[in-house]
Amino acid sequence: MKTQRAADIVVGCLVALLGLFVLVASMWISMGGVHRLSPRTFPLPWGRCFSSAGSH
């Protein structure tokens, strides 16, 4: 059985980069209007999850 170690490393790096992109992009979301939840509420945790999942 052949291992796909190189593919695993590449995909992990891409997922980590996607997570970093989501984190940076979520910082640029403006806080306009009166909302109960900040517009950053959902992108920040997803960015953290992608970054940590890609780096493992």
C-alpha positions as CSV (number, residue, x, y, z in Angstrom):
1,M,0.0,0.0,0.0
2,K,1.4,3.4,-1.0
3,T,1.4,6.2,1.4
4,Q,0.2,9.6,0.5
5,R,2.5,11.5,2.9
6,A,3.4,14.2,0.4
7,A,-0.3,14.8,-0.5
8,D,-1.1,14.9,3.3
9,I,1.5,17.6,3.9
10,V,0.4,19.7,0.9
11,V,-3.3,19.5,1.9
12,G,-2.4,20.3,5.5
13,C,-0.5,23.4,4.4
14,L,-3.3,24.5,2.2
15,V,-5.9,24.1,5.0
16,A,-3.6,26.0,7.4
17,L,-3.2,28.8,4.9
18,L,-7.0,28.9,4.3
19,G,-7.5,29.2,8.1
20,L,-5.0,32.1,8.3
21,F,-6.7,33.8,5.3
22,V,-10.1,33.5,7.1
23,L,-8.6,34.9,10.3
24,V,-7.1,37.9,8.5
25,A,-10.2,38.5,6.4
26,S,-12.5,38.3,9.5
27,M,-10.4,41.1,11.1
28,W,-11.4,43.4,8.3
29,I,-15.1,42.9,8.8
30,S,-16.6,46.2,9.9
31,M,-18.7,46.4,13.0
32,G,-21.6,48.5,11.5
33,G,-25.1,48.5,12.9
34,V,-26.6,47.3,16.1
35,H,-26.5,43.6,16.1
36,R,-26.6,41.1,19.0
37,L,-23.6,39.2,17.6
38,S,-20.6,40.7,15.9
39,P,-20.1,39.8,12.2
40,R,-16.8,38.3,13.3
41,T,-18.4,35.8,15.6
42,F,-18.4,32.9,13.1
43,P,-15.4,33.5,10.8
44,L,-12.9,33.7,13.7
45,P,-13.6,30.3,15.2
46,W,-13.7,28.7,11.7
47,G,-10.3,30.3,10.9
48,R,-8.8,29.0,14.1
49,C,-10.2,25.5,13.4
50,F,-8.8,25.4,9.9
51,S,-5.4,26.7,11.0
52,S,-5.1,24.2,13.8
53,A,-6.4,21.3,11.7
54,G,-4.0,22.1,8.9
55,S,-1.0,22.4,11.1
56,H,-1.5,18.9,12.7
